Amino acid sequence: MKAEVLIVGSGPTGLMLAGWLIRLGRRPLVIDKKEHANIHETRAIGAQARTLETYEMLGIVDRVLAQGVPTQGLDLLVNQRRVGGIRLGEIGTGLSAYPYLFLMSQEKTEQLLREHYIEHGGQIMLQTELVDLQQNQEGVTVQLRHADGQRESLQVQYICGCDGAKSTVRHALGLDFAGETYAQRFFLADLMGTSKSIKNTIGLWLEHNQLHAVFPLGPGQYRVISVLPPEVAGQADPTFEEVRPQIEQFTDMQIRQVNWFTTYHIHHRVADAFCRGRVFLLGDAGHIHSPVGAQGMNTGLMDASNLGWKLAAVLNGEADERLLASYEPERIAFARLLVRTTDRIFTLMTSRSRVVQLVRNLVLSTLFTVFSWFSSVPRAFFGLISQTRIHYHDSPISRGKAGKVRGGDRLPWISWKEGGSNYDALRSLRPQLQVYGTLSPEIEAFARQHPAFPLTCFPFTPQVERAGFQSGACYFLRPDGYVAYASPQFNQQAFQAFLRDAWGWQVHTATALRGTEEATRD
């Protein structure tokens, strides 16, 4: 076996990371101790707009959209009465090409990401587990154990732990995983049936002491998540028939068939660090939290998108360790914020206190009413839940501001009347320059001298101005679609100093990176 990056874990996060690396011309190896590639018990079902945008960059979004269901919003029902709704398709219009929450099973997500990785020459070794790792300045030596008990030594440049909440990689690093486990026990059921209230929206059903979230997964298919009732929660192996009465009592569902039923506890934890030397943690290996807002799997996928291009850049000789050092501060800050936020919301939503329940129902009813009054509130909500508002303003590899767009911002999405969007250029998976309006001779000259940084010039339309761009300014984009550098007036010396000092980036001339660009196009 030969590999530059060992990815431990073949779930969505590990496969997303592997896809980025292999598309950028590197050699990852994915291992997993499980016996089969396909999973059947799947808890994650929601893909947010930011995740779909990343799928588009990788060229697989059409495959994804063919496998799931877009849900246009959320309906709140209190004591069987609808009190309001949030229409993501409306409040997200103009902010993303995907102004909705996309529902697709984790099993299908893994299958599509696996196919994408293997189609580009990727390798996955199942029934293979990490036993030990030792790192130094030259790389990492790992000990692997195969299904037959045989051990194998492998030398790699980097290790990425994408191996879930019980991460072997995290344990090998000796990192703490501080947090708590919620007292409540939950159930999850995939059902066939009918509902008059739930069409293409998520239904949130609230009673005095019960909460049911109902997700449409396709014609006649639903997922229901709720807290086990007290009389059942203490049992070792409760059955679906013991919770069926409360589903049919507190919702309008008529159940025909049960496809899957499971119970589980929910945790909220964040690792002390996401990086130790040449070893990184991603996804549930670094952070776990309640399923509020369908953020869990999406956050892991964005960890992978953040780290993948950085590892490739360093391995390609384009940048140095300063670029990799930005992974932890960018992602751990969001993970901590996410855990705090979801914990507060989750505690409020699942409390059995009568007082808290009354306050909760009043607050939610008022919130849904406010959403219909003020346009700015729901658009801010969409940005939050869709992960399109995540920014890296304080990152050591972000700098500058032009108009309202700052270094560290997600690139504002602009669609064109003739078709397409400014995101089309991101499919190159390369760092690039974008200009909106008049192209200055200085930017044009730099791009001509350095074709490794493709340049795209767009018209300065009213929509572009509303999005916050400044006419003629220079915007330098990271491969993951974030603005790294923004300047009202391009100065080659200042730009190259930023790349050198902040990224350790080597600015090559005409023939540089030709091999990796060809690998990316392939």
Order of alpha helices (4+ residues) and beta strands (2+ residues): beta-alpha-beta-beta-alpha-alpha-beta-beta-beta-alpha-beta-alpha-beta-beta-beta-beta-beta-alpha-beta-beta-beta-beta-alpha-alpha-beta-beta-beta-beta-alpha-alpha-alpha-alpha-alpha-beta-beta-beta-alpha-beta-alpha-beta-beta-alpha-alpha
